[in-house]
Amino acid sequence: MKRRFKKSSYFPCKLNQLESDLKEQYFNSSPDLSSKTLNKDGKKCIVIFIDYLVNSDNLYDQVVDKIQQTPQWDNPSIKNKVPISGAQERSDIKSIGDDLLEGGACVYVEGEKSCLTFMIPRVEKRDPERAETESLIFGPQIAFTESLDTNLNIIHKRMDTSSLKVEKFVVGDTVPTEVRIVYLEDVANEDNVQELKDRLESLKIDDAMEASVLTQFIEDNSYSIFPQFLSTELPDRFCYSLKEGKLGILVDKSPSGVIAPVSFFSFFETTEDLYTRWNMGSFTRMLRIIAMVLSITLTPTYVAALTYHYEIIPDALLVSLGHSRTRVPFPPLLEALILEFLIELIREAGARLPTKVGQTMGIVGGIVVGQAVVQAGFTSNILIIIVALSALASFTAPSYLMGSAIRIIRFPLIIFAGLWGFIGIVASFAFIAIHLIKQRSLNRPYFVPFYPFQPRDIDNSIIRLPFLHSNKRAYSNNPKQVQRFPKPKKPKNNDIDEE
């Protein structure tokens, strides 16, 4: 049923008329609309609300009781008596209905030329808990929640500075959703801030739903498999990125924050790299990048070598490979695709099942299926080892989106390796490299520090130097303040005999 809104004020009106108009013209005769009529000295007042959207304690303690205690019933007197800030005078049905849907209570005294709406929403939220998808050994364990107010409170607790700026946007025509841009005004590049504002302001969608959905509308290339904005549930990583000159996005009802602009290598970084020693952090960071390369090359290399390039396989290993494939009726390409597909099925089933059942399914399913396919002659045991290593390597990516992209890329690489051997693998890598070089994140280069080449930014991407030698922010973000702190002077070391 199409809603009919009265654009002009029809106040004053009868109390039952107001309730009837709201129910019929705005709420399509919904039974959820409730009301309470009050009487005092021959005057009548009605309070209209939606039960499950308002805080019932505040409704009766701060609105109904205070109205009954008001000596004179008129809008100014009630507005002064009710201890709720932000009361609005409304004179049309649509504005009143919008306020009711946001958790407001409409108060109308018969004979007045407008009504008052007090916002007393019931907020359903959970307390901050331990991060699930981005688990850490060192550092704060707290994670974002679905409450925007809670998330902003966490950020302000961690960054108590006047430079922290928060700007509000409302996205969505059918279901308006509150979005906040968070950044450090003294550090963030103004062009980045304006670019993000323009994208949000020009966005015409029905519902933002969640932070990950919003990013798909405002990212630079929606056809790319690689994520261009970094999603995180960790406030400490969110705040660290703000201090680096990046921008943060928070979406109401979303338990994660979004960071932009980012580079390809940002998805292999964690704040745990900062909490450990610099050499340990550098090692684990490079290990993740190497694991990513191995994940997408091991199986294609197996397929290419057995299909076209037997000569590169050592004689001892070639005998073992030949023995393991004696019962396999499929060519290496089909064999690899079948096993990769089975691994993805087990992974997806384990992720969708309850936690304890999913863990059991992943372990038992992998062992049982792996042994069964070898005994049935569908695949060789050597390929099972290779596929298992590739799967493990893909899970080392801290970002779930990047890990998923790596797993998907393996399939076309396997196909090209089966069709053209190592030439297909090299051509695939060239295509991926060109794609990454052309990619942008909030109109900033995506493949820095390698393209454009920024040797000074290697510290902020590939490796981590000691903090005393890492006193500058990444140049690729073009921050207002490149220098974090003055580089300390090297302490003078005295010889033992001089002490």
C-alpha distance (Angstrom), angle and dihedral (degrees) to the residues before:
residue distance angle dihedral
M1 . . .
K2 3.78 . .
R3 3.78 115.6 .
R4 3.80 119.1 -120.6
F5 3.78 114.5 -154.3
K6 3.79 125.2 -165.1
K7 3.76 104.7 -134.2
S8 3.82 97.4 -169.3
S9 3.81 124.5 62.6
Y10 3.76 115.6 -95.9
F11 3.81 94.1 -175.7
P12 2.97 130.7 157.7
C13 3.77 96.1 56.7
K14 3.79 141.6 140.9
L15 3.80 117.4 -77.8
N16 3.78 94.1 -122.0
Q17 3.80 89.7 48.6
L18 3.81 91.7 57.5
E19 3.79 92.4 49.1
S20 3.81 91.7 45.5
D21 3.81 93.3 49.3
L22 3.80 91.9 49.4
K23 3.79 92.1 48.3
E24 3.81 96.1 46.4
Q25 3.81 104.4 32.4
Y26 3.80 101.5 36.2
F27 3.82 109.6 18.6
N28 3.82 98.5 36.2
S29 3.83 92.6 -123.2
S30 3.80 91.8 -53.7
P31 3.83 114.6 177.3
D32 3.82 90.6 -143.1
L33 3.80 94.1 82.4
S34 3.82 110.2 99.7
S35 3.79 131.8 -175.4
K36 3.79 141.5 -173.6
T37 3.80 122.3 -155.3
L38 3.82 120.2 -149.7
N39 3.84 128.7 -164.8
K40 3.77 129.5 -160.2
D41 3.83 130.6 162.1
G42 3.78 92.2 -19.4
K43 3.82 93.6 -49.1
K44 3.78 123.8 115.7
C45 3.81 129.5 -149.4
I46 3.78 129.9 -178.0
V47 3.80 128.1 -155.6
I48 3.82 113.2 -159.1
F49 3.81 123.0 -168.7
I50 3.81 145.3 141.4
D51 3.81 110.3 -106.1
Y52 3.80 100.2 -140.2
L53 3.82 95.3 42.4
V54 3.82 100.6 53.8
N55 3.78 131.5 66.6
S56 3.80 101.2 -110.9
D57 3.83 93.7 -156.7
N58 3.79 92.2 54.6
L59 3.80 90.9 42.8
Y60 3.80 94.6 59.6
D61 3.81 100.4 28.1
Q62 3.80 100.3 43.2
V63 3.80 103.4 24.3
V64 3.82 114.4 24.7
D65 3.82 96.9 35.1
K66 3.80 93.1 43.7
I67 3.81 91.8 50.2
Q68 3.79 90.3 52.5
Q69 3.82 89.5 50.6
T70 3.81 92.4 51.1
P71 3.87 109.2 106.7
Q72 3.81 95.1 -150.0
W73 3.79 122.6 34.0
D74 3.77 110.4 -138.4
N75 3.81 133.2 112.1
P76 3.84 98.3 -97.1
S77 3.82 93.1 47.7
I78 3.80 94.5 47.0
K79 3.82 91.7 44.8
N80 3.80 90.3 54.1
K81 3.80 94.4 44.8
V82 3.81 99.6 47.6
P83 3.84 107.7 80.6
I84 3.82 95.5 -141.7
S85 3.79 119.4 109.2
G86 3.78 124.1 -141.9
A87 3.82 97.8 42.1
Q88 3.81 111.1 170.4
E89 3.82 130.6 -153.5
R90 3.81 109.9 -134.5
S91 3.79 128.9 -171.1
D92 3.82 104.1 174.7
I93 3.76 134.5 62.4
K94 3.82 97.1 -122.3
S95 3.82 94.9 56.0
I96 3.79 91.2 47.2
G97 3.82 91.8 48.3
D98 3.80 92.1 48.9
D99 3.82 90.5 52.6
L100 3.80 91.9 48.4
L101 3.82 90.7 52.9
E102 3.81 89.5 53.3
G103 3.80 92.3 54.8
G104 3.80 100.5 -87.2
A105 3.79 132.1 144.2
C106 3.81 119.7 -136.8
V107 3.83 115.9 -142.7
Y108 3.80 118.2 -168.6
V109 3.80 127.1 176.1
E110 3.79 111.6 -156.6
G111 3.78 110.9 -106.6
E112 3.83 96.6 24.7
K113 3.82 120.1 123.9
S114 3.82 93.4 -131.0
C115 3.78 141.2 14.1
L116 3.80 132.4 -124.7
T117 3.79 126.4 -123.8
F118 3.82 121.5 -159.0
M119 3.80 118.8 -165.9
I120 3.83 110.1 -132.7
P121 3.82 103.4 150.3
R122 3.77 122.8 -179.6
V123 3.78 105.7 -123.5
E124 3.79 116.5 -154.3
K125 3.78 109.1 -162.9
R126 3.76 141.3 146.2
D127 3.77 126.9 -130.5
P128 3.81 118.5 -102.7
E129 3.79 109.8 -84.8
R130 3.78 139.7 -177.7
A131 3.80 115.8 -64.2
E132 3.80 113.2 -101.2
T133 3.81 107.8 -174.3
E134 3.83 95.3 37.0
S135 3.78 104.3 42.1
L136 3.80 118.4 -176.7
I137 3.80 134.9 -164.6
F138 3.80 95.6 -160.0
G139 3.77 129.1 33.0
P140 3.82 135.4 30.4
Q141 3.79 114.0 -22.2
I142 3.82 98.2 -162.2
A143 3.82 118.2 118.3
F144 3.79 136.3 -160.7
T145 3.81 119.8 -92.9
E146 3.82 134.0 -150.1
S147 3.83 90.6 -96.8
L148 3.80 114.2 94.7
D149 3.81 91.5 -159.3
T150 3.80 91.4 53.6
N151 3.81 92.2 48.8
L152 3.80 92.3 49.7
N153 3.80 89.8 48.4
I154 3.82 90.8 53.1
I155 3.80 91.4 50.3
H156 3.80 93.6 48.2
K157 3.80 89.8 49.6
R158 3.80 90.3 54.6
M159 3.82 96.0 40.4
D160 3.78 109.3 37.6
T161 3.80 97.1 174.6
S162 3.78 135.5 122.3
S163 3.82 88.8 -132.5
L164 3.81 91.0 70.4
K165 3.79 107.8 103.4
V166 3.81 126.6 -169.3
E167 3.80 121.7 -169.5
K168 3.79 124.7 -169.5
F169 3.81 127.8 -136.6
V170 3.80 131.7 172.2
V171 3.82 114.7 -143.7
G172 3.80 126.2 -173.1
D173 3.77 132.3 53.9
T174 3.81 99.5 -147.8
V175 3.83 97.3 32.3
P176 3.82 109.4 20.8
T177 3.81 111.2 -146.5
E178 3.78 125.9 -167.9
V179 3.80 115.2 -123.8
R180 3.80 126.5 -174.6
I181 3.80 128.8 -159.3
V182 3.81 111.5 -151.4
Y183 3.80 125.0 -167.9
L184 3.79 144.5 137.1
E185 3.79 107.0 -98.6
D186 3.82 93.5 -154.0
V187 3.82 93.5 50.8
A188 3.82 112.0 28.6
N189 3.78 119.3 91.4
E190 3.82 112.1 -109.4
D191 3.80 92.9 -139.3
N192 3.79 90.7 56.9
V193 3.80 91.0 49.1
Q194 3.80 93.3 48.9
E195 3.80 92.5 45.9
L196 3.81 91.6 54.2
K197 3.81 91.9 45.8
D198 3.80 91.7 51.2
R199 3.80 92.2 51.1
L200 3.80 92.9 50.3
E201 3.81 94.1 44.6
S202 3.80 93.2 49.4
L203 3.80 92.6 47.6
K204 3.81 113.1 115.4
I205 3.81 109.8 -175.4
D206 3.78 135.5 134.8
D207 3.81 97.5 -126.1
A208 3.81 135.2 2.5
M209 3.85 90.5 -156.2
E210 3.80 97.4 -179.3
A211 3.80 142.0 -5.7
S212 3.81 94.1 -98.1
V213 3.82 90.0 51.8
L214 3.80 92.7 48.5
T215 3.81 91.9 52.8
Q216 3.81 90.5 56.2
F217 3.80 88.9 60.0
I218 3.81 96.4 49.0
E219 3.82 102.8 34.2
D220 3.80 120.2 113.6
N221 3.81 98.5 -117.5
S222 3.79 117.1 21.8
Y223 3.83 91.4 -178.1
S224 3.80 94.9 62.2
I225 3.79 120.3 99.8
F226 3.81 90.5 -144.9
P227 3.82 117.1 86.9
Q228 3.80 113.2 -119.5
F229 3.81 97.6 -167.7
L230 3.79 122.7 52.6
S231 3.80 117.1 -127.8
T232 3.81 117.7 -158.2
E233 3.79 137.1 171.6
L234 3.82 92.8 -160.5
P235 3.84 116.7 96.8
D236 3.81 91.5 -161.0
R237 3.81 91.7 58.6
F238 3.80 89.8 44.6
C239 3.82 91.9 52.4
Y240 3.81 93.7 43.8
S241 3.81 89.4 54.5
L242 3.82 90.2 51.7
K243 3.80 89.6 53.9
E244 3.81 88.2 52.3
G245 3.81 89.8 59.8
K246 3.80 97.9 -99.0
L247 3.80 127.5 129.8
G248 3.78 127.7 -115.2
I249 3.79 129.4 -149.3
L250 3.80 124.2 -158.4
V251 3.79 122.3 -171.8
D252 3.78 124.4 -163.2
K253 3.82 113.7 -109.9
S254 3.83 90.9 17.9
P255 3.84 121.1 115.0
S256 3.80 94.1 -153.0
G257 3.78 139.1 62.7
V258 3.80 127.8 -137.5
I259 3.81 125.9 -133.9
A260 3.81 125.8 -158.0
P261 2.96 146.4 -144.3
V262 3.80 99.2 27.8
S263 3.78 137.2 162.0
F264 3.79 130.6 -131.6
F265 3.81 90.1 -100.9
S266 3.82 92.8 52.6
F267 3.81 87.6 78.1
F268 3.82 90.4 63.7
E269 3.80 95.0 52.2
T270 3.79 127.5 91.7
T271 3.79 132.2 -177.7
E272 3.79 86.0 -119.1
D273 3.80 86.2 74.7
L274 3.80 86.4 65.0
Y275 3.79 96.1 47.3
T276 3.82 93.9 54.3
R277 3.80 128.5 62.2
W278 3.79 114.3 -69.1
N279 3.82 94.3 -114.3
M280 3.82 91.6 49.5
G281 3.81 90.6 46.8
S282 3.80 91.8 50.0
F283 3.80 91.8 48.3
T284 3.81 95.0 51.6
R285 3.80 91.9 44.0
M286 3.81 92.5 52.9
L287 3.81 89.8 42.5
R288 3.81 90.1 59.7
I289 3.80 92.0 50.7
I290 3.82 92.1 48.2
A291 3.81 89.7 47.4
M292 3.81 89.3 53.0
V293 3.81 90.9 54.2
L294 3.80 92.4 46.3
S295 3.80 91.2 48.0
I296 3.79 93.1 60.3
T297 3.84 97.6 37.0
L298 3.83 108.1 41.7
T299 3.81 99.0 72.9
P300 3.84 95.5 37.9
T301 3.81 89.2 50.1
Y302 3.82 90.0 52.4
V303 3.81 91.0 50.3
A304 3.82 94.1 46.1
A305 3.80 94.1 46.1
L306 3.81 95.2 49.9
T307 3.80 93.7 42.4
Y308 3.81 103.1 43.4
H309 3.81 113.2 -5.3
Y310 3.81 111.2 53.7
E311 3.80 89.2 145.5
I312 3.82 93.5 72.8
I313 3.81 92.6 58.0
P314 3.86 115.0 92.0
D315 3.82 113.5 -114.8
A316 3.81 94.5 -116.9
L317 3.79 91.9 51.6
L318 3.80 92.1 43.0
V319 3.81 90.5 59.4
S320 3.80 90.6 50.5
L321 3.81 91.3 47.7
G322 3.76 92.5 48.8
H323 3.80 91.6 49.7
S324 3.84 92.9 49.2
R325 3.82 91.9 49.8
T326 3.79 98.3 47.1
R327 3.82 92.7 101.7
V328 3.81 97.6 36.5
P329 3.83 109.6 107.8
F330 3.80 95.8 -170.2
P331 3.81 130.3 81.2
P332 3.83 115.0 -109.3
L333 3.83 92.0 -101.6
L334 3.80 94.9 57.2
E335 3.79 92.0 38.8
A336 3.82 91.9 55.0
L337 3.82 93.8 45.4
I338 3.81 91.9 51.2
L339 3.79 93.2 50.5
E340 3.81 94.2 43.8
F341 3.79 88.8 50.3
L342 3.82 91.1 51.2
I343 3.81 91.1 50.2
E344 3.81 90.9 51.5
L345 3.81 90.4 49.3
I346 3.81 91.5 52.9
R347 3.81 91.5 46.4
E348 3.79 93.6 49.7
A349 3.80 92.8 45.7
G350 3.80 91.3 50.0
A351 3.81 91.7 49.5
R352 3.82 93.9 50.6
L353 3.80 98.0 45.2
P354 3.84 122.7 80.8
T355 3.80 112.9 -77.5
K356 3.80 100.2 -101.5
V357 3.79 94.0 39.5
G358 3.80 91.1 44.8
Q359 3.81 93.1 54.2
T360 3.79 91.0 49.3
M361 3.78 91.2 46.4
G362 3.79 91.8 51.4
I363 3.80 94.7 50.7
V364 3.79 100.5 37.1
G365 3.80 93.9 37.2
G366 3.79 92.0 51.3
I367 3.81 93.6 49.3
V368 3.80 96.4 42.8
V369 3.79 96.5 43.0
G370 3.80 92.7 43.0
Q371 3.78 93.8 51.7
A372 3.81 92.3 42.6
V373 3.82 95.9 52.5
V374 3.81 91.1 49.1
Q375 3.79 93.8 49.2
A376 3.80 90.9 45.3
G377 3.79 89.8 53.0
F378 3.80 96.0 -119.9
T379 3.80 93.2 125.7
S380 3.79 143.1 0.5
N381 3.79 123.7 -100.3
I382 3.82 90.9 -124.4
L383 3.80 91.1 59.9
I384 3.81 89.8 50.9
I385 3.79 89.0 57.2
I386 3.82 91.4 48.5
V387 3.81 94.5 47.4
A388 3.81 91.5 46.6
L389 3.82 90.7 52.0
S390 3.81 90.5 48.2
A391 3.81 91.0 51.0
L392 3.82 92.3 48.4
A393 3.79 91.3 48.4
S394 3.81 91.9 52.5
F395 3.82 90.9 55.4
T396 3.81 92.1 59.4
A397 3.82 90.3 77.6
P398 3.84 106.7 102.6
S399 3.81 90.4 -147.2
Y400 3.81 115.5 74.6
L401 3.82 91.6 -153.8
M402 3.80 92.9 53.2
G403 3.81 91.6 45.1
S404 3.81 89.9 52.6
A405 3.81 90.9 48.8
I406 3.81 90.5 52.7
R407 3.81 92.0 50.8
I408 3.80 92.2 50.0
I409 3.82 93.3 47.9
R410 3.80 89.6 59.5
F411 3.81 92.5 69.8
P412 3.84 98.9 60.0
L413 3.81 89.2 41.2
I414 3.82 90.1 54.9
I415 3.81 90.8 48.8
F416 3.81 93.4 49.9
A417 3.81 90.5 45.8
G418 3.82 89.6 53.0
L419 3.81 92.1 48.7
W420 3.82 102.4 41.8
G421 3.80 107.4 6.9
F422 3.78 119.3 -140.9
I423 3.81 90.2 -10.5
G424 3.81 87.7 62.6
I425 3.81 91.2 49.3
V426 3.82 92.6 49.4
A427 3.82 91.4 46.7
S428 3.82 90.1 49.7
F429 3.80 92.2 50.6
A430 3.79 90.2 48.3
F431 3.80 90.4 52.3
I432 3.82 91.5 48.5
A433 3.82 91.7 48.1
I434 3.82 92.3 49.7
H435 3.79 90.2 48.0
L436 3.82 92.6 50.6
I437 3.80 91.6 47.2
K438 3.82 91.2 52.7
Q439 3.80 93.2 45.5
R440 3.82 121.5 105.2
S441 3.79 134.3 -163.5
L442 3.80 113.2 -154.8
N443 3.79 86.0 -20.5
R444 3.82 91.5 -55.5
P445 3.85 125.9 116.6
Y446 3.79 112.3 -83.3
F447 3.80 101.4 -161.0
V448 3.80 99.7 52.6
P449 3.00 135.3 168.2
F450 3.83 88.8 36.4
Y451 3.81 97.6 41.8
P452 2.91 113.7 54.1
F453 3.78 86.2 19.9
Q454 3.81 109.9 -119.4
P455 3.81 109.0 169.4
R456 3.81 90.1 179.1
D457 3.81 90.1 62.7
I458 3.81 95.8 56.3
D459 3.80 87.1 90.9
N460 3.81 89.8 60.6
S461 3.81 96.5 46.3
I462 3.83 120.5 19.9
I463 3.80 101.8 25.7
R464 3.79 138.4 10.0
L465 3.77 120.9 -127.6
P466 3.82 123.8 -157.9
F467 3.80 111.5 -76.2
L468 3.80 92.6 -114.2
H469 3.82 89.1 60.4
S470 3.80 94.9 40.1
N471 3.79 99.1 71.2
K472 3.83 97.4 134.0
R473 3.78 132.7 75.1
A474 3.80 123.1 -128.1
Y475 3.81 110.7 -73.6
S476 3.81 91.4 -149.2
N477 3.83 90.7 71.7
N478 3.82 90.7 54.6
P479 3.81 93.2 -138.2
K480 3.79 120.3 -168.7
Q481 3.78 90.2 -124.5
V482 3.79 111.4 39.7
Q483 3.80 94.5 176.9
R484 3.79 117.3 72.5
F485 3.80 95.0 -170.5
P486 3.82 137.5 -19.9
K487 3.77 112.9 -77.9
P488 3.82 106.9 -105.3
K489 3.75 120.6 -121.9
K490 3.77 116.3 -105.6
P491 3.81 109.3 -104.2
K492 3.77 116.3 -115.7
N493 3.80 112.8 -111.9
N494 3.75 115.5 -144.8
D495 3.78 123.2 -153.1
I496 3.78 116.8 -109.5
D497 3.78 92.6 -112.6
E498 3.82 90.8 54.1
E499 3.82 93.3 58.6
